[in-house]
Amino acid sequence: KVHADDVARILGWGKEMMRHPVELLEGVRETVEALAPDYQLIIITKGDLLHQEAKVAQSGLAELVDAVEVVSEKDADTYRRVLARREVTPASFVMVGNSVRSDVLPVVSLGGHGVHIPSHVTWAFESEHDGDPAAHGYHVASHISELPALVEQLSGTASR
């Protein structure tokens, strides 16, 4: 049994989380600004449509990217649909994220490029992955500021 006071407290926590200001990690805006002139940028995020759209708008990144896709699941089928809708071939796509499981491996399985940027705020389930990045066909960057050089390096196989 859950008491009404406990339910109200939990709902209050949820509302507080929804109102929490968006704080970009160091280097994110500068990296997006550096990539935007030369590459089509799409934010692909998972979660509640209205909440995710509000977070992207609050972040100030919406004005720098070509599209925002809010999805209910991040798996190979979802990425395949997003890429088809955007007329992007997997071989020309580079997915960057903090989750090997949700961001990187599904895209690599389609023939795309994956870049994992580990983060201290990643959910433990998303961090679980055993194996060597090279063996699984993805790259690791220690900081997002490394991304422009890595994308340039991949540009032989990822078209602009």
Secondary structure, 3 states (H helix, E strand, C coil): CCCHHHHHHHHHHHHHHHHCCCCCCCCHHHHHHHHCCCCCCEEEEECCHHHHHHHHHHHCCHHHCCEEEEECCCCHHHHHHHHHHCCCCHHHCEEEECCHHHHHHHHHHCCCEEEECCCCCCCHHHHCCCCCHHHHCCEECCCHHHHHHHHHHHCCCCCC
